[in-house]
């Protein structure tokens, strides 16, 4: 059964990377959650996608420049006064759930990696006993290599898109990423266009796709024998997967069993 991962907590349903959104996602029958972390100059790990504040908050400037506790003074757009959560706060939401935690290590606004972010993130998930359920992710091979050094044994995922293929080459880039990754997640249009080439390099049980959100896309990718989809519409993905399993259950009984297990 293809795993369903809520992208940025399910950002098409509620404010992205918000505690309220994460709490709602934790009540759904998804298999995992994806979110992003940045490191501030004061050492706080904040859950926000962009390296700057403008798009998703009422603040301005680089996330990295925030002083101690300053994220509490910045509200998320389209929220009821919520502020930027810390990694520890988000981990607490999912601590007592079975969900996989896909934690993307972001970069400074100029593209350079944060020093020691991999080690700090690993320490946080290990301290709460979540290392086995966590996957640290990045688009950058040097960041993934750093994760391997700083957190040996934790699973890793590399995100890959057309820009990655242009920068690294499709074949050479995927081969490089596989050296440092347990899972390769490929942007949907690239994966669809280069399916044969990519699946010759990446085993299907290590392959994911992002970000299908429409019913037709979800139906297409949930029918593929891949590991996971990462979506902004986990509700629609669950509905689509449920309908697919209902149809298949009369032919393949294990589908019904898998669906019952995933929603219990």
SEVONU-480379 format. One record per residue (C-alpha): y, x negated, z negated; residue in one letter; residue number from 1. Coordinates in steps of 0.5 Angstrom, whole numbers. Example, Ala and Ser with C-alpha at 12.3 -4.5 7.8 and 13.67 -1.06 7.14 Angstrom:
BEGIN
{{-9,-25,-16},'A',1}
{{-2,-27,-14},'S',2}
END
This chain:
BEGIN
{{0,0,0},'X',1}
{{7,-3,2},'X',2}
{{11,-4,-4},'X',3}
{{18,-1,-5},'X',4}
{{24,-5,-7},'X',5}
{{30,-2,-9},'X',6}
{{36,-6,-6},'X',7}
{{42,-8,-11},'X',8}
{{39,-2,-15},'X',9}
{{39,3,-9},'X',10}
{{46,2,-7},'X',11}
{{46,8,-3},'X',12}
{{45,13,-8},'X',13}
{{50,10,-14},'X',14}
{{54,4,-15},'X',15}
{{51,-2,-13},'X',16}
{{48,-7,-18},'X',17}
{{51,-2,-24},'X',18}
{{47,-1,-30},'X',19}
{{47,6,-29},'X',20}
{{44,5,-22},'X',21}
{{39,1,-25},'X',22}
{{37,6,-31},'X',23}
{{36,11,-26},'X',24}
{{32,7,-21},'X',25}
{{27,5,-27},'X',26}
{{25,12,-28},'X',27}
{{23,12,-20},'X',28}
{{16,11,-18},'X',29}
{{18,4,-14},'X',30}
{{15,-2,-15},'X',31}
{{21,-7,-16},'X',32}
{{28,-8,-16},'X',33}
{{33,-13,-12},'X',34}
{{39,-15,-15},'X',35}
{{44,-22,-15},'X',36}
{{47,-26,-20},'X',37}
{{53,-31,-20},'X',38}
{{54,-36,-25},'X',39}
{{61,-36,-28},'X',40}
{{65,-43,-31},'X',41}
{{63,-40,-38},'X',42}
{{56,-40,-36},'X',43}
{{55,-33,-36},'X',44}
{{50,-30,-31},'X',45}
{{53,-24,-28},'X',46}
{{50,-19,-23},'X',47}
{{54,-18,-17},'X',48}
{{53,-19,-10},'X',49}
{{59,-22,-7},'X',50}
{{62,-29,-9},'X',51}
{{69,-25,-10},'X',52}
{{71,-19,-14},'X',53}
{{75,-15,-9},'X',54}
{{69,-11,-5},'X',55}
{{66,-8,-11},'X',56}
{{70,-8,-17},'X',57}
{{78,-7,-18},'X',58}
{{78,-15,-20},'X',59}
{{81,-20,-15},'X',60}
{{78,-28,-14},'X',61}
{{72,-31,-15},'X',62}
{{67,-29,-19},'X',63}
{{66,-36,-21},'X',64}
{{73,-37,-24},'X',65}
{{72,-31,-29},'X',66}
{{73,-34,-37},'X',67}
{{68,-32,-42},'X',68}
{{68,-24,-43},'X',69}
{{73,-23,-37},'X',70}
{{68,-19,-33},'X',71}
{{68,-13,-39},'X',72}
{{75,-12,-36},'X',73}
{{73,-11,-29},'X',74}
{{71,-4,-27},'X',75}
{{66,-3,-21},'X',76}
{{68,1,-16},'X',77}
{{66,9,-15},'X',78}
{{63,8,-22},'X',79}
{{65,12,-29},'X',80}
{{69,6,-32},'X',81}
{{63,1,-31},'X',82}
{{64,-6,-32},'X',83}
{{60,-12,-29},'X',84}
{{53,-13,-32},'X',85}
{{50,-19,-34},'X',86}
{{43,-22,-32},'X',87}
{{41,-21,-40},'X',88}
{{43,-13,-40},'X',89}
{{40,-12,-33},'X',90}
{{33,-15,-35},'X',91}
{{33,-11,-42},'X',92}
{{33,-5,-37},'X',93}
{{27,-7,-34},'X',94}
{{23,-10,-40},'X',95}
{{19,-4,-41},'X',96}
{{17,-2,-34},'X',97}
{{12,-5,-29},'X',98}
{{17,-6,-24},'X',99}
{{18,-13,-20},'X',100}
{{24,-16,-21},'X',101}
{{27,-20,-15},'X',102}
{{33,-24,-17},'X',103}
{{37,-27,-12},'X',104}
{{41,-33,-13},'X',105}
{{47,-33,-10},'X',106}
{{52,-39,-8},'X',107}
{{60,-40,-9},'X',108}
{{65,-37,-4},'X',109}
{{64,-44,0},'X',110}
{{57,-43,0},'X',111}
{{55,-49,-5},'X',112}
{{49,-47,-10},'X',113}
{{51,-46,-17},'X',114}
{{49,-52,-21},'X',115}
{{43,-51,-26},'X',116}
{{43,-43,-24},'X',117}
{{35,-43,-22},'X',118}
{{34,-46,-29},'X',119}
{{38,-42,-33},'X',120}
{{35,-36,-29},'X',121}
{{28,-38,-31},'X',122}
{{30,-39,-38},'X',123}
{{33,-32,-38},'X',124}
{{27,-28,-35},'X',125}
{{22,-33,-39},'X',126}
{{25,-31,-46},'X',127}
{{24,-24,-45},'X',128}
{{17,-25,-43},'X',129}
{{19,-23,-36},'X',130}
{{17,-29,-32},'X',131}
{{10,-26,-29},'X',132}
{{14,-20,-26},'X',133}
{{20,-24,-23},'X',134}
{{21,-27,-16},'X',135}
{{27,-32,-15},'X',136}
{{30,-31,-8},'X',137}
{{35,-34,-4},'X',138}
{{37,-35,4},'X',139}
{{38,-43,2},'X',140}
{{32,-48,3},'X',141}
{{35,-53,-2},'X',142}
{{36,-47,-7},'X',143}
{{29,-45,-6},'X',144}
{{27,-52,-7},'X',145}
{{31,-53,-13},'X',146}
{{27,-47,-16},'X',147}
{{21,-50,-15},'X',148}
{{23,-56,-19},'X',149}
{{27,-52,-25},'X',150}
{{22,-47,-25},'X',151}
{{15,-49,-23},'X',152}
{{10,-43,-23},'X',153}
{{15,-38,-22},'X',154}
{{14,-34,-15},'X',155}
{{20,-35,-10},'X',156}
{{22,-31,-4},'X',157}
{{26,-33,2},'X',158}
{{31,-28,6},'X',159}
{{31,-30,13},'X',160}
{{35,-26,18},'X',161}
{{38,-28,25},'X',162}
{{43,-33,22},'X',163}
{{38,-36,19},'X',164}
{{34,-37,25},'X',165}
{{40,-39,29},'X',166}
{{42,-45,24},'X',167}
{{34,-47,22},'X',168}
{{31,-45,28},'X',169}
{{26,-39,28},'X',170}
{{19,-43,28},'X',171}
{{22,-49,24},'X',172}
{{26,-45,20},'X',173}
{{20,-40,18},'X',174}
{{16,-46,17},'X',175}
{{21,-50,12},'X',176}
{{22,-43,8},'X',177}
{{14,-42,7},'X',178}
{{14,-49,4},'X',179}
{{18,-46,-2},'X',180}
{{16,-39,-2},'X',181}
{{11,-34,-4},'X',182}
{{14,-29,0},'X',183}
{{18,-29,6},'X',184}
{{23,-22,7},'X',185}
{{26,-22,14},'X',186}
{{32,-17,17},'X',187}
{{29,-11,20},'X',188}
{{32,-12,27},'X',189}
{{29,-19,27},'X',190}
{{23,-18,25},'X',191}
{{22,-12,30},'X',192}
{{24,-16,36},'X',193}
{{20,-22,34},'X',194}
{{14,-19,31},'X',195}
{{9,-23,34},'X',196}
{{12,-30,33},'X',197}
{{13,-28,26},'X',198}
{{7,-26,24},'X',199}
{{3,-32,27},'X',200}
{{7,-36,22},'X',201}
{{7,-31,16},'X',202}
{{1,-28,13},'X',203}
{{2,-20,13},'X',204}
{{1,-20,5},'X',205}
{{7,-25,4},'X',206}
{{11,-21,9},'X',207}
{{17,-17,7},'X',208}
{{23,-13,11},'X',209}
{{30,-11,9},'X',210}
{{34,-6,10},'X',211}
{{31,0,13},'X',212}
{{34,6,10},'X',213}
{{33,12,15},'X',214}
{{27,16,16},'X',215}
{{25,13,22},'X',216}
{{26,6,20},'X',217}
{{22,8,14},'X',218}
{{16,11,17},'X',219}
{{16,5,22},'X',220}
{{15,0,17},'X',221}
{{11,3,12},'X',222}
{{6,4,17},'X',223}
{{6,-4,18},'X',224}
{{1,-8,14},'X',225}
{{6,-12,10},'X',226}
{{7,-13,3},'X',227}
{{14,-10,2},'X',228}
{{20,-6,4},'X',229}
{{27,-7,1},'X',230}
{{31,-1,2},'X',231}
{{38,2,-1},'X',232}
{{34,9,-1},'X',233}
{{29,8,-5},'X',234}
{{28,16,-6},'X',235}
{{27,17,1},'X',236}
{{22,11,2},'X',237}
{{18,14,-4},'X',238}
{{18,21,0},'X',239}
{{16,18,6},'X',240}
{{11,14,3},'X',241}
{{8,20,-1},'X',242}
{{8,24,6},'X',243}
{{4,18,9},'X',244}
{{-1,18,4},'X',245}
{{-2,25,3},'X',246}
{{-4,25,11},'X',247}
{{-8,19,10},'X',248}
{{-12,21,4},'X',249}
{{-16,26,7},'X',250}
{{-18,20,12},'X',251}
{{-17,14,7},'X',252}
{{-19,16,0},'X',253}
{{-16,10,-3},'X',254}
{{-9,12,-1},'X',255}
{{-9,18,-5},'X',256}
{{-11,13,-11},'X',257}
{{-6,8,-10},'X',258}
{{-1,13,-10},'X',259}
{{-3,16,-16},'X',260}
{{-3,9,-19},'X',261}
{{4,8,-17},'X',262}
{{7,14,-20},'X',263}
{{4,15,-26},'X',264}
END
